[in-house]
């Protein structure tokens, strides 16, 4: 049978999984909903020969997203209509027309590709070939090519740029240029006369300029690297994969955090039996062990351990103060005779058995009254209940059963940090290029998952002392007895005057349903014996005590929890002074 801690660990994965799914849905919806009209891939190669004109080939994978467009347009400074070699598209209408572009006075032409009567969405590939005489200057042996113009008004996720030449290219340079600044980019000379540039991510109005000096002739024109495979035509389903990866990354981060929390929160255990661990303080070697390992030492126990009360045992098991523990404390006050649980005109009430009492929780609850009716909101009771939680937390922090127990504060601190990271993750996903494996999206969701785990598993950091661990083993054994109890056990407890005590323990250890089931099967439930009848009546009140306490704390209008734990636009731009460039967009 699984221990209470093992059950709690298993149950804590449900909210972590829920938040992982939430993170995945959020990431997927952000990607799906944002205006993702962009260029997935921009592949281009310039072929420099002994002719004055340079042949340029372009493969543009344009993603229209959800927008209904007719096609794209392309502005190429200095291009003449007769220099256009071919324009094709394997998935979209490729009818093209020429008209005066944005820089009409300088004779710039705009190529408009598409059918005015047909609209398209999603991914489509466009393949263009043309020649320009402004890229290479053979007379002065210079290369100056605006491989990607600054006139593109959409982001480019990836750009592959190549230059193949019948001349050696000396002192090659690559620059990312824009209207406002410039920056260098890495350029690789694969072979004599063959340059290659790979750039991941260009913002709108950012371009790439390639420069170099043409040296000695080489025998053959190098072969260029072929363009990547075209994306699947139509609506991009990347948002689904991004959502799934966000779920996986969140769970991965949660798993790492849980592993670390369990490692740091291993309890201290002294060699010997559980009883020896409690009473032989200062004797024997001390080691650290996870409760999963310690559960092997748990054996069924028919009685609770000595030296600890029911509500304290529940706190030791839970490692935080819960409603059940406070309810068990109240039942123990009734068992000791300080108060009485009774009925008055069909309503359950608390009766103060001490006419004079010192300041404390019960004094606050009764507030000078002889009795408190349970089941309806009571301001004084609520104040006393809050005071009780503070008192029990103080006991936990100061108890010699833990070497560290202030875990609730860690959980509360993690909540605003988790929220901030979630906002950061959403912002990162929204602004990142839409690709399946975006590093910042993955990193942010991993951090989010790890913090969610801290929120729900911070209690793992509580470290029991050897005495606390020994008591935990005995309490866990008694909890198993309560969970497996039968009617004969209830009857035996009643006959030995232990029914009230065991009932308080069942409430505190979260086994009230199992104990109640055994109680209801008892043949002595309607016995005429006074002692048994009183004990059975007490147990009946106790089984309803949690509900009574909740309804007494909160007014009917309160929503508090009962648990105290927890496009086509402007297409022009600056092109760096070389040949080619320009830009484009959709229409």
N, C-alpha and C positions, 0 to 999 in steps of 0.2 A: 504493500500500500504506500502511495506517495506521501511524503511528509507535507506539512502545511507550507513550508518554504518552497518546496518543489511545485506545489499547486499554485502558489502565489507567483512564482517565476513563470510558469506556463501561462497563467492568466494575464500577466503583464505584457506578454507578446501580442495580445489582441489589440490594445490601443496603439502599440508601436506599428503593427501591421496596418491598422486603420489610418494612421498618419502617413505611412508610406504610400498607401493607395491615394490618400488625399494629395500628397506631394506629386505623385505621378499624374493624377488628373489635372492638377493645377499647371504643371509643366506642359502637359499636352494641350490644354486649353489655351495657355498663353501663346504657344507656338501656332496653334490652329487659328486663333482669333487675330493675331497681330498682322498688320499689312506686310506680307512677306514677298511682295513683288521684288524680285532680285535676280541677279545672275548667279546661278549655281557654279558655273565654270566658264572661264574665258581662256580659250586656247588660241594662240596665234604664232605664226612663224613667218619670218622675212627671209626670202631667198635672194641673195646678192650674187649676181653673175657679172660678166664683162659688159652687160648692157647697162645703159644709164638708168633704166627703170628697174625697180625692185618688186618682185612678186610677193604679195602678202596674202596669206591664207588665215581665215578666222573661223573658229567654231565656237558659237555662243550658245550655251545652255541657259535659256531664259525661263524663269519661273514666274508666271503671272499670278500665282496664288489663287485666291478666290475672285480676283478681278476679271471681268469680261473684257477682253481686248481683241483687237483685230490683227495685231502683229507687232513688229518692232520697227523702229527707224534707225538709220545709221548715218551720222555726219562724219565725213572724212575730208579734212582740209586739203585742198589742191587736187581732189579726185575729179577726173573728167568722165563723162558717161561712157566714152569709147574705151576707157581703161578698165571697166568692169568686165571680169572674165566669167564669173558665174555666181548665182545666188540660188540656194536651194534650202529646203527643209524637209526632213523625212516624215514629219508628223503634223505640220501646220501649213496653211496656204502660203505659197512662196511667190505669188505674183508681186512684182516690184515695179515701182514707178520712181521717176526722178522729178524733183521740183526744187525750187530755190529754198535753201536752208536758212538757219537763223542769222548767218553772216552773209546775207545775200549780196551786199554791196561788194564784197571781196570775191564774188563768184563761187561761194561754197555751195555745194549741192547736198541735198538730203535724199537718201535712199529710203523709201517707205515700202516695207515688205508686209504683205498680207492682203486679204480680201475685204473690201469695205462692207460686204454683205454677210460676212461670217465672223462670229466672235469665238474666242477660245479662252480656256483657263488652264492652269497647271503648268507643267514643264513641257517645253518644246525646244528643239535644237534648230539653229540657223547656221548655215555654212556659206561663207562668202570668200571669193577670190577676186583680187584686183591688183593692178600694178600702179606704182607711184615712182616719180623721178625725184622726190624730195627727201628720200631716206638716206641714200648713199651719194657721196660726192667722190666719184672716181678720180677726178682731176686732182683733188687735194687729199685723196686717200682717207676720207673721214666717214664715219657712221654716226648718224644722229636720228634715232627713231623713237617716236612717241608710240610705243607698243600698245599701251592702254591710255586712251585719251581721258582728260579730266572732265569731259562733257557728259559722262554717264551719270544719270541722276538716281541710280539705284546701287545698292551695295553689291560688291562682287565677292563671293565666298572664297573662290580660289582662282588664281591666274597662273597659267603656264606659258612662258614666253621663250621663243627660240630664234636664234639667228644662225642661218647656214650660209656660208660664203665660199667663193672660189679663192678668197684671199685669207691669209692668216689675220686674226683680229688681235691687235696689241692694245694694252692698257684699257681693257673693257671696264666700263662703269655702269652702275645701275642706280637709279634714283626714283624714289616715290615722291611724286610732285602733286601739289594742290594749289589752290588760289592763295593759300596763306603760308605754307611752309614746305620744306623739302626734307627728305631723309634718305639715307642710303639703304640699299637692299643687296642681298648676296647674289653674285653672278658666278656661274661655274662654266669653265671652258672644258667641255667634254672631250673634244678633240680639236686639232687645228681647224679653224674655220667654223666651229660649232659652239655657240653659247647657249646656256640654259638658265632660266630664272623661274623659281617657284615662289609664289607669294600667297599666303593664306590670309584673306580678309582685306578688302579695300573698301573704304567708306565712299559714299557718293562724292563725286567731284575729286576723287583721288585718282591719279594716273601713274604710269610707269614709263620712264625714259631710259633708253639704252644708248650709250655712246662708246666709241672706240676708234682706233686707227687701223686702216686697212694696210696690211703688210704684203709679204710676198705671195705670189700665186701658189695655189696648191693644185694637185693633179685632178681630183674629182670633187664634185660638190658633195658634202657630207649628207647622210640620211638623217632626217629629223625624227624625233620620237612622235609616235602617233597620238592623236587626242584620246582622252579617256572615253569609256563607253557612255553613251547618251543615257541620261536618266529616263525612267519610264515615263512615257508621255501621259499627260493628264494630271489629276490632283496628286500632289506630293503627300504621301502617307508618313513622312518623317515624324510628324507630331506623335503618332502612335508609338513609334520606337523610342522617341525621346521620353514619353511618359513611362514606358516600361523600364527604361534605363534609370529614370528617376526613382521608381519604386525599388529597383534592385540596389541602387546606390544608398537610398535611405535605410534599407534593411541591412546593408553591409556596414554602414556607419553605426547603426544600432547594435549590430552584433559585436563590433569592435569595442564599443562602449560597455556593453554588458560583460564582455570578457574581462575588461580592465576593472570594472566595478567589483566583480566577483573575486578577482585576484586581490584587490586592495582590501576587500571586506571579509577576508577569511577570519574565522573565529580562532581564539586561542584555546588550546586544549592541553590538559596535563595528562601525562601517562597514567593509566589505571582505569578503573570503572567510572561511570558517571557519578556515582555517589562519592567515590574518593576524590573526584575532581572538585566536588562542592565543599567537602569538609577538610581535605588535606591541603590547606592553603600553604604555599611556600615549599611544598615538597613535590619532588618529581620534575622531570623535564617538561618544558612547554614547547609546543610546536603550533603551527598554523594549519588549519584545515577548513575546507569548504563544507557547508552543511550537506551537500550531496554525499561527501565522504563520511561525515558524522552520522548520517542517517543509517549507516550500516550498524551503528552501536545502539540504535533504538530498539527496545523490546517492549511488548505490551505490558502496561502497568495498570493495575486495578485501583490505584489510589494516587492522588496528587502528591507531589513532593512536599516535604516539610520545609518550613522556613520561608515560604512565599505564599502570598494570597492569590485568589483567583484572578483579580484584575491585574495584579503585577505579572502573573504568569502569562496572561494574554498579551501584555505589552512586551514581555520578553520574547514571546513567539513572533509577534508582529513587528517588533522593533520600531513601533510608533504608537501613539495614543489614538484609539478609535472609539466610536460610539459604544460598541459592545463592551469595551473595557470600563467605560464610565458607568454603563448600566450594571455591570457586574459589581462595581464598587458600591452602587446604591443597594443592590441585593444583599451585599455583605453587611451593610449597615442595618438592614432589616433582620438578618440572621443574628447579629450581635445584640439586637434589642434596642438600638438607638431610635429606630423608626419602625413603623408598622405599615405593611401593605394590606389594605382592606377595601371593602366596597361600601358605598353609601348611596342608597337610592339608585342602584344600578351603575354608579360611576366609581371607578377605582380611584383611591385617594392615598396620599402619604400622610401618616399621622405622626407627629413629633412626640416621642415618649419622654423627652427631657424638658422639664419646664424651664430650666435655665441651662443655656449652653454657651460656650465661649465662641468667639468669632471664628468663622470658618465656612466651609462650603454649605453645610446644613443650615447654619445660622442665616446665610444669605438666601438659601432656598425658601425657608419658612418665613423669614422676614417678620418675626414676631407672631406669626399665626400658628394655630394648633394643627392645622392640616392644609394640604395642597391638593386640589383636584387635578388629576391627570387627564389628558386627552383634549385639553383646550389651552390656548396660549396663556402663559403666565410669565410676566416680565421678571419677577423675582427669581423664579425657577431658572429662567434662561441665564440670568446673571450668575447664579450659583453654579450652573452647568459649565459656563465659560471659566469660572474660577477653578472648578475641578480639573478641567483640561490643563490649565496652567500648572496646577499643583502636581498633576501626574507627569507632565513633561519635566518639571523640575526634579521630581523623584528619579525619572529615567536618566537625566543628565548627571545627577549627583550619585547615582547608584554605583556600587562596586561590581555590578553585573556586566558593565560595559567599560572598555577602555576608550571608546569613542562612540557617541550616540547622537550628535547634533546633525542628523542627516536631513531633517525636514527643511532646514534653512538652505541647504545645498539645492534641494529640489525647487524651492521657491525662487532662488536666484537664477536657476536655469530657465525658468519660464520666460521672463522678458528677453533673455539672450536668445532663446529659441525663436521667439517671435521676430526679433530683429534679423536673425539669420534667414528665416523664412522670407522676409521682405527682400533681403539681399539676394537670395536664391531666385526669387521671382524677377527681380530687376536684372540679374545676370542672364537669366534665360531669355528675357524679353530683348535684351540688347546684343546677345551673342548671335553669331552667324548660325543659321538653321542647318545644323548638321547633327548626325546621330550622336557622335562622341565629342561633344564640346567639353573641354577640360574644366572650365569654370562652372558650368552647370553641374557636372558630376561632383566636383569638389564641394560645392555649396550644399548639394543634397546629402552628401556623406556627412558633413558637419551637422546638418539639420537632424539627420537620423541619430547621430551620436548624442545630441542634446536632448532629443525626445526620450531616448533611453535613460538619460540621467534624470529627467523629470519623473519617470515612472519606476526607476530602479535605484534611486539615490539611497533607499533604505539598505541596499546591499553594503554600503560603506560602514554601517554600524558594526563594530567589532566587539564581540562578547569576550569577557575575561574567562579564564579557566572555570571559575565558579559559575558564571553565567552560562557557559557552554554545558557544564554538567547538569545544571537545572533544566536547560533547554532539552537535553536528551530525555530527562525524566518526564518533563511536561509533554513532549511529543509522544512518548509512550502512553501517557494518560489520555491524550487527545485521541489516539488510535482506539483506545478502549471505549471512549464515549461515542466515536463514530460507528463502532461495530456493536454497540450495546443492544441488549434484548430486554424484554419485559422482566425477566428474572433478575437482571442486574438492577433495574429500577426498584423492584420489590426488596432486594437485598439491601440496597442503600437506604430505603425507607425503614426497614427493620433495624438497621444499625444507626439510625439517626443522622444519616449522611445525605439524604435526598436534597435538602436545601443547599448544602455545600456543593454537591455535584452539579446541581442545576446552575448555580452561579458560575461554576467552571465551564459548563457547556455553553453558556451565554458568552463568556469571555473568550473561549477558544474557537468560536464560530461553529460549534457542533450542536447548536440548539435544536435544529430540525431532526437530527438523528436521535437525540435524547428524547425529544418530544414524541417521536414516532414510537420509541420503546415505551415511553410513559403511557401513551394512549392504548397500548396493547396489554397493560398490566391488569390482572384480575382484581387487584386491590384498589382500583381507581375509585370505586364507589363503596369502599369499606366503611363500616360504622365505627371502627376503632378511632378514638379521638386523636391520638398521636399521628397516626398515618393520615387521617383526614386532614389535619392541619398542614402537614407537610405536602400533601398532594394539592391542597388549595394554594399553598405558597407557590408551588411549581406552576400551577395554572396561571397565577398572576405573573410569574417570572417570564413565562413564554410570551406574554403580551407586553412585557415591559418595554421592549425596544420601540414598539409602535407608540405606546403611551408617552414615552420620553420625547419622541420626535414631534408628536402633535402638541406637546406641552411647550416645546421650545419655539415653534414657529407659528406665526399668525396665519390665518387662512390665505391672506393675500401674498404671503412670502413665497418667493421662488427659490429660496436657498436650498442647497443640498443638505441631506441629513448626515453626510459624512464629513467629519472634521479633518480628515486627511486630504487627499485630493484628485496706269498712270503716266502717263506721259507728261513731262513738264519741260522746263527750259533745258535745252540740250547742248549749250555751248560751254566753253571753259578754256583755261590756260593749258597749253600743251608743251611748254618747255623749250620751244624754239626749233624743234626738229620736224621731220616729215611724219605724216600719218597723224594718228591721235584722233581728235574729235570726240565723239560720244554717241549717245543714242538713248533710246527709251522705248516705251510702248505707245500705241495709239488705238 
